[in-house]
């Protein structure tokens, strides 16, 4: 049994234990559908983000603000537009309504990418590790996984990977390209000071994914607006960033 299958099984057992309709729902079992989503969340999303939801995206860490309220509003607006096509909805909107509003099927079909970026500035908001860039990417991937319970969904595979792991895989002759050709891919931990292997790695991955119209979420540990992206990330990632039709930018810090 795979890790995903095990997590789905555990989620289903927990849901059915509390379900008052367990013996009457027949083939249309909401618990089974929900357990699949929960199982994928727990298996694909990093553990510290797996159980967090949209209302948890506050710009606060341990009771201390690490992202200004102005920047948070802009990032939240970009997140809501990308996932739901509407930045006026509330983060506390019920899940049933969020699923109804979701445009993630269209984002997948269009191959619409995302760059999450930003760095700590000098206004006193210190804590580079707590800006929430990876959390923001996790929320996007969670919304993609929610589409599994709907017939219109065509995305079935997901990955949340550190760029360090991807560099190793790209330079490993025995590794399969399919490991980074999942339907949805988050590339985390991208720094501007990494080795020359970074742009080579991203060029190979991004060129293949762009050719297949597969959406990629890039998580940069720096501000893309003040960096030579082609030098830092390679030609294909930079080209993706500046593609106004198929790329969304979410800036923190």
Backbone as CSV, one residue per row, in Angstrom:
resi,resn,N_x,N_y,N_z,CA_x,CA_y,CA_z,C_x,C_y,C_z
1,UNK,0.844,-1.193,0.000,0.000,0.000,0.000,0.880,1.243,0.000
2,UNK,0.626,2.165,-0.926,1.419,3.388,-1.017,1.076,4.340,0.136
3,UNK,1.916,5.345,0.302,1.665,6.334,1.346,0.336,7.036,1.110
4,UNK,0.036,7.370,-0.137,-1.226,8.037,-0.449,-2.404,7.129,-0.100
5,UNK,-2.322,5.872,-0.508,-3.403,4.923,-0.206,-3.600,4.759,1.292
6,UNK,-2.493,4.724,2.032,-2.585,4.593,3.486,-3.249,5.817,4.105
7,UNK,-2.893,6.999,3.640,-3.496,8.223,4.188,-4.970,8.340,3.825
8,UNK,-5.328,7.898,2.621,-6.748,7.895,2.235,-7.531,6.944,3.131
9,UNK,-6.973,5.778,3.377,-7.619,4.781,4.239,-7.829,5.317,5.645
10,UNK,-6.806,5.945,6.199,-6.913,6.499,7.553,-7.944,7.623,7.609
11,UNK,-7.946,8.474,6.580,-8.911,9.573,6.540,-10.332,9.038,6.422
12,UNK,-10.529,8.011,5.601,-11.857,7.434,5.427,-12.363,6.815,6.724
13,UNK,-11.497,6.115,7.415,-11.897,5.493,8.686,-12.322,6.549,9.694
14,UNK,-11.577,7.663,9.742,-11.904,8.735,10.692,-13.221,9.414,10.327
15,UNK,-13.440,9.650,9.031,-14.667,10.315,8.582,-15.886,9.426,8.791
16,UNK,-15.772,8.164,8.455,-16.909,7.249,8.597,-17.268,7.012,10.059
17,UNK,-16.270,7.120,10.928,-16.532,6.948,12.351,-17.475,8.014,12.878
18,UNK,-17.435,9.206,12.275,-18.275,10.320,12.714,-19.476,10.552,11.807
19,UNK,-19.621,9.735,10.752,-20.676,9.975,9.766,-22.003,9.334,10.180
20,UNK,-23.080,10.131,10.287,-24.388,9.581,10.675,-25.079,8.823,9.544
21,UNK,-24.574,8.984,8.305,-25.215,8.350,7.149,-24.394,7.204,6.564
22,UNK,-23.495,6.662,7.373,-22.562,5.674,6.868,-23.251,4.451,6.255
23,UNK,-24.417,4.079,6.742,-25.099,2.882,6.236,-26.187,3.192,5.213
24,UNK,-26.327,4.464,4.840,-27.420,4.816,3.933,-27.006,5.614,2.708
25,UNK,-25.731,5.957,2.581,-25.334,6.826,1.483,-25.118,6.081,0.169
26,UNK,-24.970,4.760,0.213,-24.830,3.982,-1.020,-23.560,4.330,-1.787
27,UNK,-23.694,4.401,-3.125,-22.536,4.681,-3.977,-22.094,6.133,-3.898
28,UNK,-23.028,7.039,-3.553,-22.701,8.466,-3.474,-22.231,8.792,-2.060
29,UNK,-21.000,8.386,-1.772,-20.461,8.546,-0.421,-19.541,9.752,-0.359
30,UNK,-19.977,10.771,0.355,-19.171,11.989,0.491,-17.889,11.705,1.269
31,UNK,-17.967,10.803,2.232,-16.786,10.488,3.030,-15.668,9.922,2.154
32,UNK,-16.023,9.099,1.182,-14.998,8.523,0.301,-14.352,9.602,-0.563
33,UNK,-15.174,10.509,-1.074,-14.631,11.591,-1.896,-13.731,12.499,-1.068
34,UNK,-14.187,12.871,0.117,-13.423,13.767,0.976,-12.136,13.103,1.466
35,UNK,-12.198,11.811,1.759,-11.000,11.109,2.247,-9.906,11.090,1.191
36,UNK,-10.283,11.061,-0.078,-9.285,11.094,-1.149,-8.560,12.440,-1.154
37,UNK,-9.321,13.514,-1.002,-8.716,14.847,-0.944,-7.799,14.963,0.270
38,UNK,-8.288,14.560,1.427,-7.496,14.643,2.659,-6.239,13.786,2.547
39,UNK,-6.385,12.592,1.980,-5.239,11.700,1.825,-4.160,12.287,0.941
40,UNK,-4.568,12.930,-0.142,-3.601,13.577,-1.030,-2.977,14.798,-0.366
41,UNK,-3.767,15.569,0.362,-3.209,16.716,1.082,-2.109,16.262,2.035
42,UNK,-2.377,15.217,2.785,-1.422,14.749,3.787,-0.186,14.108,3.155
43,UNK,-0.333,13.596,1.949,0.777,12.899,1.291,1.643,13.821,0.452
44,UNK,1.038,14.828,-0.165,1.743,15.685,-1.121,2.227,16.984,-0.488
45,UNK,1.395,17.599,0.324,1.718,18.897,0.926,2.676,18.697,2.104
46,UNK,3.698,19.547,2.255,4.575,19.444,3.429,3.761,19.413,4.713
47,UNK,4.207,18.603,5.652,3.424,18.316,6.862,2.957,19.572,7.593
48,UNK,3.826,20.590,7.695,3.454,21.765,8.485,2.362,22.600,7.831
49,UNK,2.078,22.338,6.542,1.025,23.079,5.850,-0.206,22.221,5.542
50,UNK,-0.102,20.909,5.697,-1.142,19.997,5.221,-2.515,20.261,5.827
51,UNK,-2.547,20.678,7.085,-3.828,20.881,7.762,-4.236,22.353,7.825
52,UNK,-3.412,23.232,7.264,-3.732,24.658,7.284,-4.633,25.026,6.111
53,UNK,-5.458,26.050,6.297,-6.401,26.473,5.278,-6.239,27.969,4.976
54,UNK,-7.036,28.476,4.076,-6.945,29.875,3.667,-6.969,30.865,4.833
55,UNK,-7.852,30.695,5.835,-7.883,31.675,6.944,-6.589,31.709,7.757
56,UNK,-5.750,30.658,7.634,-4.494,30.616,8.382,-3.408,31.465,7.734
57,UNK,-3.663,31.947,6.512,-2.690,32.776,5.805,-2.848,34.218,6.286
58,UNK,-2.068,34.588,7.301,-2.265,35.875,7.994,-1.058,36.798,7.949
59,UNK,0.122,36.280,7.579,1.326,37.098,7.639,1.892,37.196,9.039
60,UNK,1.386,36.344,9.939,1.846,36.337,11.324,2.573,35.030,11.620
61,UNK,3.637,35.123,12.414,4.372,33.946,12.873,4.589,34.075,14.373
62,UNK,4.050,33.107,15.128,4.178,33.134,16.588,3.696,34.454,17.173
63,UNK,2.600,34.963,16.630,2.018,36.189,17.147,2.699,37.458,16.700
64,UNK,3.682,37.344,15.824,4.423,38.513,15.363,4.246,38.684,13.858
65,UNK,3.975,39.898,13.427,3.777,40.148,12.011,5.106,40.138,11.269
66,UNK,5.201,39.285,10.221,6.422,39.207,9.420,6.194,39.713,7.997
67,UNK,4.938,39.945,7.644,4.594,40.545,6.355,3.622,41.688,6.623
68,UNK,3.879,42.839,6.066,3.026,43.994,6.324,1.603,43.740,5.832
69,UNK,0.651,44.429,6.429,-0.750,44.248,6.058,-0.993,44.636,4.606
70,UNK,-0.294,45.648,4.112,-0.459,46.075,2.721,-0.022,44.965,1.765
71,UNK,1.167,44.408,2.032,1.678,43.329,1.182,0.782,42.100,1.293
72,UNK,0.289,41.805,2.483,-0.610,40.660,2.678,-1.877,40.805,1.849
73,UNK,-2.442,42.001,1.833,-3.669,42.216,1.054,-3.409,41.984,-0.437
74,UNK,-2.260,42.449,-0.926,-1.926,42.269,-2.330,-1.707,40.799,-2.666
75,UNK,-0.988,40.075,-1.784,-0.723,38.658,-2.011,-2.007,37.844,-1.935
76,UNK,-2.842,38.169,-0.963,-4.116,37.453,-0.819,-5.009,37.691,-2.029
77,UNK,-5.031,38.924,-2.503,-5.818,39.259,-3.686,-5.354,38.442,-4.891
78,UNK,-4.045,38.330,-5.080,-3.498,37.549,-6.194,-3.839,36.077,-6.050
79,UNK,-3.765,35.565,-4.824,-4.107,34.167,-4.560,-5.562,33.870,-4.904
80,UNK,-6.456,34.738,-4.456,-7.886,34.532,-4.697,-8.234,34.645,-6.177
81,UNK,-7.599,35.581,-6.867,-7.848,35.711,-8.311,-7.390,34.472,-9.059
82,UNK,-6.233,33.949,-8.658,-5.710,32.771,-9.359,-6.583,31.542,-9.098
83,UNK,-6.957,31.328,-7.860,-7.692,30.100,-7.501,-9.191,30.182,-7.765
84,UNK,-9.760,31.385,-7.637,-11.222,31.507,-7.713,-11.707,32.548,-8.712
85,UNK,-10.788,33.265,-9.336,-11.171,34.257,-10.324,-11.835,35.479,-9.737
86,UNK,-11.732,35.665,-8.418,-12.420,36.768,-7.741,-11.666,37.100,-6.462
87,UNK,-11.129,38.316,-6.369,-10.375,38.673,-5.169,-11.231,39.341,-4.104
88,UNK,-12.538,39.352,-4.312,-13.419,39.986,-3.329,-14.006,38.980,-2.335
89,UNK,-13.817,37.691,-2.583,-14.381,36.702,-1.668,-13.576,36.668,-0.373
90,UNK,-14.192,36.201,0.687,-13.555,36.143,1.993,-12.769,34.858,2.159
91,UNK,-11.657,34.930,2.906,-10.886,33.721,3.191,-11.684,32.724,4.016
92,UNK,-12.694,33.223,4.712,-13.522,32.361,5.561,-14.726,31.786,4.818
93,UNK,-14.792,31.984,3.515,-15.897,31.431,2.718,-15.960,29.916,2.905
94,UNK,-17.160,29.342,3.095,-17.289,27.890,3.289,-16.689,27.095,2.135
95,UNK,-16.158,25.926,2.444,-15.507,25.100,1.435,-16.438,24.776,0.271
96,UNK,-17.697,24.503,0.539,-18.627,24.176,-0.540,-18.733,25.317,-1.543
97,UNK,-18.718,26.552,-1.052,-18.796,27.718,-1.937,-17.474,27.914,-2.668
98,UNK,-16.358,27.688,-1.985,-15.056,27.811,-2.638,-14.923,26.816,-3.791
99,UNK,-15.383,25.611,-3.578,-15.339,24.605,-4.641,-16.199,25.020,-5.831
100,UNK,-17.295,25.665,-5.526,-18.189,26.140,-6.579,-17.545,27.263,-7.397
101,UNK,-16.756,28.113,-6.728,-16.142,29.260,-7.379,-14.802,28.927,-8.044
102,UNK,-14.231,27.796,-7.708,-12.874,27.459,-8.158,-12.711,27.519,-9.676
103,UNK,-11.569,28.083,-10.100,-11.226,28.101,-11.531,-9.950,27.288,-11.776
104,UNK,-9.635,26.385,-10.856,-8.411,25.614,-10.967,-8.415,24.660,-12.157
105,UNK,-9.585,24.182,-12.567,-9.647,23.346,-13.771,-9.176,24.142,-14.983
106,UNK,-9.616,25.395,-15.056,-9.213,26.245,-16.175,-7.722,26.588,-16.098
107,UNK,-7.226,26.844,-14.884,-5.794,27.130,-14.733,-4.969,25.947,-15.234
108,UNK,-5.437,24.744,-14.928,-4.700,23.564,-15.371,-4.753,23.413,-16.891
109,UNK,-5.923,23.559,-17.450,-6.080,23.398,-18.901,-5.263,24.442,-19.659
110,UNK,-5.153,25.650,-19.098,-4.380,26.713,-19.752,-2.881,26.597,-19.482
111,UNK,-2.508,25.800,-18.480,-1.102,25.724,-18.093,-0.611,27.022,-17.486
112,UNK,-1.436,27.621,-16.643,-1.134,28.942,-16.068,-0.212,28.808,-14.852
113,UNK,0.958,29.413,-14.925,1.993,29.277,-13.902,1.891,30.361,-12.829
114,UNK,2.637,30.158,-11.748,2.660,31.113,-10.641,4.099,31.304,-10.162
115,UNK,4.474,32.555,-9.887,5.732,32.863,-9.207,5.392,33.491,-7.869
116,UNK,5.786,32.829,-6.785,5.664,33.384,-5.449,7.056,33.865,-5.061
117,UNK,7.197,35.131,-4.711,8.528,35.665,-4.448,8.478,36.774,-3.416
118,UNK,9.656,37.280,-3.049,9.741,38.357,-2.065,10.839,38.089,-1.064
119,UNK,11.354,39.139,-0.464,12.393,38.998,0.551,12.156,40.019,1.649
120,UNK,12.791,39.793,2.786,12.638,40.707,3.918,13.250,42.054,3.567
121,UNK,12.512,43.122,3.857,13.043,44.467,3.610,13.564,45.067,4.914
122,UNK,13.749,46.364,4.940,14.357,46.997,6.118,13.351,47.764,6.974
123,UNK,12.090,47.349,6.934,11.099,48.093,7.716,10.847,47.467,9.087
124,UNK,11.745,46.547,9.458,11.603,45.953,10.785,10.913,44.605,10.774
125,UNK,10.377,44.197,9.634,9.704,42.905,9.571,10.742,41.831,9.242
126,UNK,11.423,41.360,10.240,12.525,40.423,10.054,12.042,38.981,10.288
127,UNK,12.543,38.092,9.489,12.305,36.644,9.622,12.094,36.072,8.238
128,UNK,13.162,35.900,7.493,13.072,35.453,6.101,12.393,34.108,5.982
129,UNK,12.566,33.242,6.983,11.987,31.913,6.893,10.496,31.890,7.156
130,UNK,9.923,33.012,7.585,8.525,32.984,7.961,7.619,33.852,7.118
131,UNK,8.046,34.226,5.927,7.234,35.110,5.102,5.966,34.441,4.587
132,UNK,5.990,33.128,4.420,4.796,32.431,3.962,4.773,32.114,2.489
133,UNK,5.915,32.207,1.817,5.955,31.918,0.381,5.617,30.457,0.101
134,UNK,6.234,29.542,0.859,5.959,28.118,0.672,4.522,27.786,1.086
135,UNK,4.039,28.448,2.119,2.658,28.255,2.568,1.683,28.681,1.473
136,UNK,1.967,29.801,0.833,1.118,30.289,-0.248,1.072,29.268,-1.388
137,UNK,2.228,28.707,-1.730,2.284,27.683,-2.780,1.515,26.445,-2.369
138,UNK,1.597,26.090,-1.086,0.865,24.927,-0.589,-0.642,25.126,-0.705
139,UNK,-1.106,26.336,-0.424,-2.541,26.627,-0.555,-3.007,26.479,-1.992
140,UNK,-2.186,26.908,-2.938,-2.536,26.759,-4.357,-2.642,25.289,-4.715
141,UNK,-1.659,24.495,-4.288,-1.676,23.068,-4.612,-2.844,22.363,-3.932
142,UNK,-3.200,22.786,-2.726,-4.351,22.199,-2.046,-5.629,22.456,-2.830
143,UNK,-5.763,23.657,-3.398,-6.949,23.951,-4.204,-6.984,23.084,-5.462
144,UNK,-5.820,22.814,-6.046,-5.763,21.929,-7.215,-6.219,20.527,-6.840
145,UNK,-5.808,20.056,-5.671,-6.180,18.712,-5.220,-7.672,18.621,-4.922
146,UNK,-8.280,19.707,-4.438,-9.725,19.690,-4.170,-10.531,19.340,-5.420
147,UNK,-9.983,19.615,-6.597,-10.729,19.353,-7.830,-10.895,17.864,-8.116
148,UNK,-10.218,17.006,-7.370,-10.325,15.562,-7.591,-11.745,15.041,-7.417
149,UNK,-12.548,15.722,-6.631,-13.892,15.208,-6.360,-14.900,15.620,-7.428
150,UNK,-14.438,16.322,-8.473,-15.347,16.789,-9.523,-15.020,16.125,-10.864
151,UNK,-16.056,15.843,-11.638,-15.897,15.132,-12.899,-15.073,15.909,-13.920
152,UNK,-15.112,17.242,-13.837,-14.390,18.049,-14.815,-12.878,18.078,-14.610
153,UNK,-12.421,17.518,-13.495,-10.987,17.539,-13.200,-10.206,16.603,-14.119
154,UNK,-9.096,17.099,-14.643,-8.237,16.283,-15.507,-6.829,16.119,-14.925
155,UNK,-6.558,16.797,-13.833,-5.236,16.719,-13.190,-5.272,15.645,-12.105
156,UNK,-4.346,14.700,-12.181,-4.370,13.568,-11.256,-3.085,13.390,-10.461
157,UNK,-2.008,14.059,-10.865,-0.730,13.875,-10.180,-0.174,15.221,-9.730
158,UNK,0.513,15.198,-8.587,0.977,16.430,-7.958,2.326,16.177,-7.291
159,UNK,3.093,17.264,-7.179,4.351,17.152,-6.451,4.730,18.507,-5.875
160,UNK,5.212,18.484,-4.640,5.760,19.660,-3.969,7.219,19.325,-3.689
161,UNK,8.145,19.913,-4.454,9.542,19.484,-4.399,10.481,20.641,-4.142
162,UNK,11.534,20.372,-3.389,12.619,21.336,-3.237,13.437,21.336,-4.516
163,UNK,13.888,22.509,-4.919,14.697,22.593,-6.128,15.998,21.799,-5.974
164,UNK,16.462,21.626,-4.748,17.685,20.857,-4.508,17.496,19.404,-4.955
165,UNK,16.321,18.839,-4.651,16.029,17.470,-5.081,15.930,17.389,-6.602
166,UNK,15.342,18.401,-7.204,15.176,18.401,-8.659,16.520,18.508,-9.371
167,UNK,17.433,19.300,-8.820,18.767,19.404,-9.410,19.429,18.031,-9.436
168,UNK,19.334,17.314,-8.316,19.916,15.975,-8.243,19.287,15.047,-9.273
169,UNK,17.977,15.131,-9.407,17.267,14.249,-10.336,17.626,14.538,-11.793
170,UNK,17.716,15.805,-12.138,18.009,16.169,-13.521,19.396,15.678,-13.940
171,UNK,20.344,15.711,-13.001,21.706,15.298,-13.327,21.944,13.804,-13.077
172,UNK,20.903,13.106,-12.645,21.001,11.661,-12.444,20.494,10.964,-13.704
173,UNK,21.385,10.306,-14.418,21.030,9.685,-15.691,19.984,8.581,-15.527
174,UNK,19.905,8.002,-14.330,18.961,6.907,-14.104,17.581,7.399,-13.680
175,UNK,17.455,8.714,-13.488,16.178,9.249,-13.027,15.223,9.471,-14.190
176,UNK,13.931,9.297,-13.930,12.907,9.443,-14.962,12.346,10.862,-14.985
177,UNK,12.178,11.405,-16.194,11.601,12.742,-16.325,10.215,12.827,-15.716
178,UNK,9.521,11.703,-15.671,8.143,11.701,-15.177,8.054,12.170,-13.730
179,UNK,9.162,12.098,-12.997,9.148,12.541,-11.605,8.844,14.029,-11.484
180,UNK,9.194,14.807,-12.493,8.889,16.240,-12.457,7.962,16.668,-13.589
181,UNK,7.298,15.688,-14.196,6.271,15.993,-15.190,4.884,15.668,-14.653
182,UNK,4.718,15.854,-13.344,3.401,15.694,-12.739,2.471,16.786,-13.268
183,UNK,1.182,16.573,-13.159,0.219,17.556,-13.671,0.404,18.915,-13.012
184,UNK,0.579,18.914,-11.703,0.879,20.140,-10.955,2.219,19.965,-10.259
185,UNK,3.076,20.977,-10.341,4.386,20.911,-9.697,4.683,22.217,-8.976
186,UNK,5.059,22.108,-7.698,5.581,23.242,-6.943,7.086,23.048,-6.810
187,UNK,7.858,24.059,-7.222,9.312,24.032,-7.056,9.669,25.022,-5.955
188,UNK,10.073,24.504,-4.818,10.311,25.313,-3.621,11.810,25.589,-3.427
189,UNK,12.113,26.563,-2.580,13.488,26.841,-2.119,14.416,27.353,-3.214
190,UNK,13.906,28.130,-4.157,14.757,28.642,-5.240,15.446,29.924,-4.785
191,UNK,16.776,29.880,-4.714,17.562,31.048,-4.328,18.303,31.621,-5.522
192,UNK,18.674,32.888,-5.441,19.368,33.536,-6.553,20.866,33.279,-6.525
193,UNK,21.376,32.701,-5.436,22.819,32.513,-5.305,23.235,31.046,-5.450
194,UNK,22.343,30.211,-5.977,22.668,28.805,-6.112,23.654,28.564,-7.264
195,UNK,24.092,27.327,-7.425,25.118,26.980,-8.394,24.612,27.117,-9.825
196,UNK,25.541,26.974,-10.759,25.205,27.037,-12.174,24.257,25.914,-12.582
197,UNK,24.143,24.914,-11.737,23.236,23.795,-12.032,21.770,24.228,-11.991
198,UNK,21.475,25.309,-11.249,20.077,25.742,-11.116,19.460,26.149,-12.449
199,UNK,20.040,27.101,-13.201,19.416,27.468,-14.478,19.375,26.315,-15.474
200,UNK,20.372,25.439,-15.440,20.362,24.266,-16.327,19.185,23.363,-15.970
201,UNK,19.007,23.149,-14.664,17.904,22.304,-14.188,16.556,22.889,-14.566
202,UNK,16.366,24.179,-14.273,15.078,24.807,-14.561,14.809,24.877,-16.061
203,UNK,15.836,25.120,-16.862,15.643,25.144,-18.318,15.092,23.803,-18.817
204,UNK,15.656,22.730,-18.303,15.204,21.407,-18.752,13.782,21.122,-18.295
205,UNK,13.516,21.402,-17.026,12.186,21.110,-16.478,11.120,22.010,-17.097
206,UNK,11.390,23.295,-17.108,10.382,24.258,-17.562,10.106,24.119,-19.055
207,UNK,11.119,23.846,-19.844,10.894,23.700,-21.288,9.957,22.540,-21.570
208,UNK,10.153,21.437,-20.860,9.270,20.276,-21.054,7.856,20.567,-20.568
209,UNK,7.741,21.211,-19.424,6.426,21.486,-18.863,5.673,22.519,-19.698
210,UNK,6.366,23.518,-20.210,5.720,24.504,-21.081,5.234,23.848,-22.371
211,UNK,6.016,22.933,-22.897,5.638,22.245,-24.118,4.374,21.414,-23.914
212,UNK,4.199,20.892,-22.688,3.038,20.070,-22.356,1.919,20.873,-21.697
213,UNK,2.110,22.194,-21.570,1.132,23.092,-20.936,0.778,22.642,-19.523
214,UNK,1.798,22.279,-18.748,1.587,21.875,-17.357,1.924,23.038,-16.433
215,UNK,1.033,23.408,-15.520,1.279,24.550,-14.631,2.342,24.256,-13.581
216,UNK,3.188,25.252,-13.335,4.252,25.137,-12.341,4.166,26.320,-11.387
217,UNK,4.336,26.046,-10.103,4.383,27.097,-9.085,5.831,27.213,-8.621
218,UNK,6.453,28.366,-8.886,7.842,28.621,-8.509,7.859,29.403,-7.200
219,UNK,8.622,28.942,-6.225,8.734,29.642,-4.950,10.155,30.188,-4.832
220,UNK,10.294,31.502,-5.012,11.598,32.153,-4.989,11.867,32.747,-3.615
221,UNK,13.073,32.545,-3.111,13.457,33.108,-1.816,14.101,34.486,-1.990
222,UNK,13.656,35.214,-3.003,14.163,36.564,-3.261,13.112,37.324,-4.053
223,UNK,13.337,38.602,-4.225,12.389,39.460,-4.928,12.700,39.425,-6.423
224,UNK,11.803,38.861,-7.200,12.033,38.719,-8.638,12.077,40.063,-9.357
225,UNK,11.509,41.091,-8.737,11.439,42.388,-9.393,12.766,43.141,-9.391
226,UNK,13.712,42.705,-8.562,14.991,43.413,-8.481,16.155,42.475,-8.793
227,UNK,15.904,41.472,-9.613,16.922,40.478,-9.909,16.964,40.202,-11.409
228,UNK,18.127,39.883,-11.926,18.272,39.452,-13.310,17.824,37.997,-13.375
229,UNK,16.580,37.783,-13.732,16.009,36.440,-13.663,16.643,35.464,-14.637
230,UNK,17.003,35.944,-15.813,17.608,35.025,-16.779,18.944,34.502,-16.260
231,UNK,19.699,35.365,-15.612,20.981,34.933,-15.047,20.761,34.009,-13.855
232,UNK,19.771,34.316,-13.025,19.536,33.537,-11.809,18.830,32.217,-12.081
233,UNK,17.841,32.231,-12.986,16.971,31.070,-13.166,17.096,30.388,-14.522
234,UNK,17.743,31.043,-15.467,17.809,30.470,-16.805,16.763,31.088,-17.722
235,UNK,16.895,30.804,-18.998,16.051,31.437,-20.011,14.588,31.057,-19.895
236,UNK,14.296,29.774,-19.712,12.903,29.315,-19.760,12.087,29.797,-18.564
237,UNK,12.669,29.776,-17.372,11.948,30.260,-16.192,11.714,31.759,-16.303
238,UNK,12.728,32.495,-16.772,12.561,33.939,-16.949,11.490,34.227,-17.993
239,UNK,11.498,33.479,-19.067,10.492,33.649,-20.116,9.099,33.387,-19.567
240,UNK,8.994,32.398,-18.696,7.705,32.076,-18.076,7.238,33.221,-17.179
241,UNK,8.153,33.788,-16.407,7.816,34.883,-15.492,7.232,36.077,-16.245
242,UNK,7.775,36.371,-17.399,7.343,37.545,-18.150,6.204,37.255,-19.131
243,UNK,5.655,36.052,-19.080,4.516,35.701,-19.916,3.240,36.221,-19.250
244,UNK,2.773,37.372,-19.668,1.634,38.021,-19.017,0.337,37.230,-19.142
245,UNK,0.222,36.406,-20.163,-1.010,35.656,-20.379,-1.095,34.384,-19.535
246,UNK,0.053,33.775,-19.254,0.040,32.475,-18.590,0.893,32.446,-17.332
247,UNK,0.988,33.576,-16.640,1.758,33.587,-15.395,1.171,34.603,-14.418
248,UNK,1.023,34.175,-13.177,0.535,35.053,-12.112,1.662,35.286,-11.123
249,UNK,1.767,36.511,-10.596,2.815,36.854,-9.632,2.194,37.108,-8.268
250,UNK,2.802,36.518,-7.239,2.352,36.726,-5.866,3.562,37.124,-5.050
251,UNK,3.593,38.372,-4.598,4.788,38.923,-3.932,4.563,39.081,-2.440
252,UNK,5.520,38.549,-1.672,5.527,38.692,-0.221,6.845,39.322,0.201
253,UNK,6.794,40.256,1.100,8.021,40.875,1.576,8.495,42.007,0.694
